[in-house]
Amino acid sequence: MAEIGSLVLLRPSWLLALPAIALLAFVALRRARGLGAWERAVDPVLMRAMERFGRVVPGRGRRLVVPIAIAALIALALSGPARRIEDPETFRNLDGIVVAIDLSRSIVEGEGLADAQAAAQLVLQRAAGRPVAMIVYAGEAYVASAFTSDATALSPLIALFDGEVVPNPGSRTDRALALASRMFREANVLKGDVVLVTDGDNLAPEAFETARDLAGRGIHVDAFLVRPSAKSGDMPPPDAQSLERLTGEGAGSFGEARDPAALADAIGGRAASDLAKGDTAALFFADFGRYLLVLALIPALLLFRKAH
């Protein structure tokens, strides 16, 4: 798949047929304008004399123009020019997002909560109609919101998050991933993203196992690393290396909560590109190739003209 401005080519490899068609057209037209084997069989002087008397009329290749045009239109049609459908209501069970926000002490007291909230808000803004659910966690994980197609309705909820929301001390990302996995299964959402907003503290082996399981089901595990603004001697530093390894196990992407735009864009644009590889591609794109095939029928009708 390739993007050209607002258009998407679902099968761009078919464009390679255009140079081949152009080369064949050049050779065919050149031969059609000549006299073929007669030019080698007849004496050149005699041939020129016959041309002067009008006994020999070289071809013009007009009959080849129509088949060439048809072949070019068919190649363009097969390349799959399409437009992405931005907000498909009927696709709610095909792809979803679960945002899991770490509200542990290291995030809240380290003054990284504002960055975490901003990153989560940006993911909601770039959701592009995908259903979104939300989890908050520390020593335990809880559902803050079930899947909803109105992602903007979750924005006020994010603004209320603080250190008192989750009563359990600790940082159990593995439990957040397990809860997200269960939410996808119970909601019958086929693919999607689990977006972790955390400092990567205390990543248990179970977290990596769950990430691999989610990736095997077509669900990416992405992560925004939250870096503390304030330092405290008893708080662990952010573990970027382990968090990035977790996203690698989960076939996802890694980014910084302080600069969330790149990762938010990647998550927002991932749904259609992933599903385009499967049988559901036709649901995510308005394919204009069929109209080019209809257009190719117009010159095809000229092939049925009766010769005079």
C-alpha positions in Angstrom: 0.0 0.0 0.0 1.2 3.5 -0.9 -0.2 6.9 -0.1 -0.2 9.8 -2.6 -1.7 12.9 -1.0 -5.3 12.0 0.0 -5.3 8.9 -2.3 -4.1 5.4 -1.3 -2.9 2.8 -3.8 -3.9 -0.6 -2.4 -1.8 -2.5 -5.0 0.9 -0.1 -6.2 2.9 -3.0 -7.8 0.4 -2.9 -10.7 1.9 0.5 -11.7 4.9 -1.4 -12.9 2.7 -2.6 -15.8 2.5 0.9 -17.2 6.2 1.1 -18.4 5.8 -2.3 -20.0 2.6 -1.2 -21.8 4.4 1.9 -23.0 7.3 -0.1 -24.4 5.0 -2.6 -26.1 3.0 0.3 -27.5 6.1 2.0 -28.9 7.3 -1.2 -30.6 3.8 -2.1 -32.0 3.2 1.4 -33.3 6.6 1.6 -35.0 5.9 -1.7 -36.8 2.4 -0.7 -37.7 3.6 2.5 -39.5 6.0 0.4 -41.6 5.4 -2.3 -44.2 6.8 -5.2 -42.1 8.6 -7.9 -44.1 7.7 -6.2 -47.5 10.4 -3.6 -46.8 13.0 -6.3 -46.8 11.5 -8.3 -49.7 11.0 -5.5 -52.2 13.8 -3.5 -53.9 14.0 -0.1 -52.1 13.9 1.9 -55.4 10.8 0.0 -56.5 9.2 0.6 -53.1 9.8 4.3 -53.3 8.4 4.4 -56.8 5.2 2.5 -55.7 4.8 5.0 -52.8 5.0 7.9 -55.2 2.3 6.4 -57.4 0.1 5.7 -54.3 0.3 2.0 -54.7 1.7 1.6 -51.1 0.2 3.3 -48.1 2.2 2.9 -44.8 0.0 2.1 -41.8 -0.7 4.7 -39.1 -1.3 2.4 -36.2 -4.6 3.9 -35.3 -6.1 0.6 -34.5 -3.5 0.0 -31.8 -4.4 3.2 -29.8 -7.6 1.7 -28.4 -6.1 -1.5 -27.0 -3.2 0.5 -25.5 -5.6 2.8 -23.8 -7.6 -0.1 -22.4 -4.5 -1.9 -21.1 -3.3 1.3 -19.3 -6.7 1.9 -17.7 -6.9 -1.7 -16.5 -3.4 -1.4 -15.0 -4.4 1.8 -13.2 -7.6 0.2 -12.0 -5.8 -2.9 -10.6 -3.4 -0.6 -8.7 -6.3 0.1 -6.4 -6.7 3.9 -6.2 -8.8 4.5 -3.1 -9.7 6.9 -0.3 -9.4 6.0 3.3 -12.8 6.0 5.2 -12.0 8.1 8.3 -14.9 7.4 10.6 -16.5 4.0 9.8 -19.2 3.4 12.3 -19.6 -0.2 11.3 -16.0 -1.0 12.1 -16.3 -0.8 15.9 -15.5 -4.4 16.4 -12.6 -4.6 14.0 -10.1 -2.3 15.8 -10.0 -0.7 19.2 -7.7 1.1 21.6 -7.2 0.5 25.3 -5.3 3.3 27.1 -3.8 2.2 30.4 -2.5 5.0 32.6 -0.1 4.4 35.4 -1.1 6.3 38.5 1.5 4.9 40.8 3.4 7.0 43.3 6.5 7.4 41.1 4.3 9.1 38.4 2.2 11.3 40.6 4.8 12.4 43.1 7.4 12.7 40.4 5.2 15.3 38.7 4.9 13.3 35.5 1.1 13.0 35.7 0.6 16.1 33.5 2.7 14.6 30.7 0.9 11.3 31.1 -2.5 13.0 30.8 -1.4 15.0 27.8 -0.2 11.9 26.0 -3.5 10.1 26.7 -5.5 13.0 25.5 -3.6 13.1 22.2 -4.3 9.4 21.7 -8.0 10.1 22.1 -7.9 13.0 19.6 -6.1 10.7 17.0 -8.4 7.8 17.5 -10.2 8.5 14.2 -13.5 6.8 15.2 -12.0 3.7 16.7 -13.6 2.5 20.0 -11.6 3.5 23.0 -11.5 2.0 26.5 -9.5 3.2 29.5 -7.7 1.5 32.4 -6.0 3.1 35.4 -3.6 1.1 37.5 -1.0 1.1 40.2 -0.7 -1.9 42.5 -3.9 -3.2 40.8 -5.7 -2.4 37.5 -9.2 -1.1 37.2 -11.5 -0.3 34.2 -12.1 3.4 34.1 -14.2 3.2 31.0 -15.5 0.4 28.7 -15.2 0.6 25.0 -16.9 3.7 23.6 -17.0 5.2 20.1 -17.1 8.7 21.5 -13.4 9.1 22.5 -13.8 12.8 23.3 -16.2 11.9 26.1 -13.2 10.4 28.0 -11.2 13.6 28.0 -12.9 15.1 31.1 -12.3 11.7 32.9 -8.5 11.9 32.2 -8.4 15.4 33.7 -9.7 14.0 37.1 -7.0 11.4 37.5 -4.7 11.8 40.5 -2.9 9.8 43.1 -6.1 8.9 45.0 -7.9 7.2 42.2 -6.2 3.8 42.6 -5.9 2.8 46.3 -3.4 0.0 45.8 0.3 0.9 46.1 2.8 -0.4 43.6 3.1 -0.4 39.8 1.7 -3.6 38.1 1.8 -3.1 34.4 1.4 -6.8 34.0 -2.1 -6.6 35.6 -3.0 -3.7 33.3 -2.1 -5.7 30.3 -4.0 -8.8 31.5 -7.1 -6.6 32.1 -6.7 -5.0 28.6 -6.5 -8.5 27.1 -9.7 -9.6 28.8 -11.5 -6.4 27.7 -10.6 -7.1 24.0 -11.8 -10.6 24.3 -15.1 -9.8 26.1 -15.9 -7.0 23.7 -15.1 -9.2 20.7 -12.8 -6.5 19.3 -10.6 -8.3 16.8 -7.5 -6.1 16.6 -6.1 -2.9 18.1 -3.6 -1.3 20.4 -3.0 -1.3 24.2 -1.3 2.0 24.9 0.6 2.1 28.2 1.4 5.5 29.8 4.0 4.6 32.4 7.6 5.1 33.6 8.3 1.4 33.1 8.9 0.6 36.7 8.7 -3.0 38.0 7.9 -4.7 34.7 7.3 -8.3 35.7 7.9 -11.3 33.4 4.1 -11.7 33.1 4.0 -8.4 31.4 6.2 -9.6 28.6 4.3 -12.9 28.3 1.0 -11.0 28.0 2.5 -8.6 25.4 3.6 -11.6 23.3 0.1 -13.1 23.6 -1.5 -9.8 22.5 0.8 -9.5 19.6 -0.1 -13.0 18.4 -3.8 -11.9 18.4 -3.0 -8.8 16.3 -3.1 -6.4 19.2 -0.1 -4.1 19.5 1.4 -3.0 22.8 2.6 0.6 22.6 4.1 2.7 25.4 4.6 6.4 26.3 7.6 6.7 28.7 6.7 9.2 31.5 9.8 10.9 32.9 9.5 12.6 36.3 10.0 16.3 36.6 10.8 16.1 40.3 13.4 13.8 41.9 13.0 11.8 45.1 15.6 9.5 46.7 13.1 6.7 47.3 11.5 6.7 43.9 12.9 4.4 41.1 14.1 6.1 37.9 12.2 5.5 34.7 13.1 2.3 33.0 13.1 3.2 29.3 15.1 0.1 28.2 12.7 -2.4 29.7 9.6 -0.5 28.5 11.0 -0.4 24.9 11.7 -4.1 25.1 8.1 -4.7 26.2 6.8 -2.8 23.1 9.1 -4.9 21.0 7.6 -8.1 22.4 4.2 -6.6 21.8 4.9 -5.6 18.2 4.2 -2.0 19.1 5.8 1.4 19.2 7.7 3.4 21.8 7.6 7.1 22.5 8.1 9.9 25.0 5.1 11.3 26.9 6.8 14.7 26.8 6.7 14.6 23.0 3.7 12.3 22.2 2.8 13.5 18.6 4.8 10.9 16.7 3.6 7.9 18.6 0.0 9.2 18.7 0.0 9.6 14.9 1.4 6.1 14.5 -1.3 4.6 16.6 -4.0 6.6 14.9 -2.9 5.5 11.4 -2.3 1.9 12.2 -5.8 0.5 12.0 -6.4 0.8 8.3 -2.9 -0.1 7.3 -3.0 -3.3 9.4 -6.5 -4.3 8.3 -5.7 -3.5 4.6 -3.5 -6.6 4.6 -6.4 -8.9 5.4 -9.8 -9.7 4.0 -11.3 -6.6 5.7 -9.4 -4.1 3.5 -12.5 -3.4 1.4 -14.3 -2.1 4.5 -11.7 0.6 5.3 -11.3 2.0 1.8 -13.5 3.4 -1.0 -11.9 1.7 -4.0 -12.1 3.8 -7.2 -10.6 1.0 -9.3 -14.0 -0.4 -10.3 -14.9 3.0 -11.9 -11.7 3.0 -14.0 -12.7 -0.5 -15.3 -16.0 0.9 -16.3 -14.2 3.8 -18.0 -12.1 1.2 -19.9 -15.3 -0.2 -21.4 -15.9 3.0 -23.4 -12.8 2.6 -25.7 -13.5 -1.2 -25.7 -16.7 -0.5 -27.5 -14.7 1.0 -30.4 -13.2 -2.5 -31.0 -16.6 -3.7 -32.2 -17.0 -1.1 -34.9 -17.6 -2.5 -38.4 -14.7 -1.8 -40.7 -15.6 0.0 -44.0 
